[in-house]
Amino acid sequence: MQIPASSCPAASYYVLMATRLDVRNLTVELPTQSGWVRPVNEVSFVLDEAETLGIVGESGSGKTMLSLALMGLEPPGARRKGQVWLHERDSAADKRGINVLAASPSEMRALRGREIAMIFQEPMTALNPVMRVGAQIEEAIRVHENRPNQNQIHSRAIQSLERAALSDPKLRARQYPHQLSGGLRQRVMIAMALAAGPGILIADEPSTALDVTVQKQILELLAKLRKELRLSLLFITHDLGVVAQVADRIIVMYAGRIVEEGPTMEVLRHPRHPYTEGLLRAAPHLERGKLVPIPGTVPALNALPSGCAFAPRCPYHVTECDAAVPDNRPADSNHRARCILVSCAQPMTMN
C-alpha cells in the first residue's frame, strides 16, 4: 500500500433522519486477575432514525460487549465511561436526550424494551424454557404498562407474533421454546423485542446457526420491520456477506476499538484498514482456493501492543505503527480508518 501525499477532506456523516443514538467515547472496563481490561475502548458512532448500522469483527473484538453496555447489561463489576445519548422517538429534535450511562437502574428498566431492545445471539438460552412463548412476550409488554389489562396484553402479544411472521400465532403462543425450530425461536425473539414498541433494535448475530434459507427469511423480516416501523437497527455480525445485504453503514472493530467506518459498499469495495482487507480476503467466495486467512490471533486484552493492536498481524507493518495508537483518520468525506498509512487519494487494492 502506497502513501499518497494529497490531503483529505474533513470527515462528516451524511444525515438520513433524526439521530436516535449518539455514542461518544464509550469505554467498558472489566476487572481481571491481572488488572482492568477494556473490551470496548473509546468507541464513538451515531445511529440515525430508520438506519441500519452494521458492526463487524472477529470473536473477541468487542461487538457483543458493546451491545450489552448500550443496554445496561454489562457484567457485574464492569465500569462504563463516556456518554451514550438516547433520543426518544417522541422527543423534540433539539432535545439532548437521555445519557444511558448516567441512568439509574429503574430508569434503565423503563428504557429497556420501550425505547431500546435487543435480540440476543442464542434464542434457546435467551428464552425461558419452562414458560410458554406467549407468556414471555406478555411479560415484556406488562412491565411497561401502568394498569395492565390481561386481554389487551394477550392481544398485543399475538399481534407481535403476527408481525414477526409466525404462522398460526395463537398456537405458537401456547408452545414452549423447545417445541419450535431455530428459525421460529428467532422470530419469537424478534416479536418479544418489538412488543413494547422500541425505536432502536440491537440484533446480535441474529442469523447465526441458521441454515441459508431461514437466514434469508430472518434478514428479509428485519428489513421489512425496519421500513414499516422506522426502526434504527444496530446489526452485529462476523459475516461480511450478511452485513452487505442489510447495513447502510458499517463499523469494523478490532481489540475493542473501531478501526474502520463508512458507507457499507464503500468500505467493502475499498477497504482502508489492513484488518478490513484481511477479513475480506478470508471471506468465502465462489472461486475455489481463494481463502486467505489472517495470520495470528486477536491479542489478549491484557497484552495489547503499545501502538496499533493489529500491527503484529499486519502485512503493511512499519516501525511507526508501534509508536502509539493511530488516530481515526479520514479516507474521504464519510470514510475513516485507524491506520497511519491512510490517505484519501488511494484505497487498498486486493489482488
Secondary structure, 3 states (H helix, E strand, C coil): CCCCCCCCCCCCCCCCCCEEEEEEEEEEEEEECCEEEEEEEEEEEEEECCCEEEEECCCCCCHHHHHHHHHCCCCCCCEEEEEEEECCCCCCCCCCCEEHHHCCHHHHHHHECCCEEEECCCHHHHCCCCCCHHHHHHHHHHCCCCCCCHHHHHHHHHHHHHHCCCCCHHHHHCCCHHHCCHHHHHHHHHHHHHCCCCCEEEEECCCCCCCHHHHHHHHHHHHHHHHHHCCEEEEEECCHHHHHHHCCEEEEEECCEEEEEEEHHHHHHCCCCHHHHHHHHHCCCCCCCCCCCCCCCCCCHHHCCCCCCCHHHCCCCCHHHHCCCCCCEEEECCEEECCCCCCCCCCCCCC
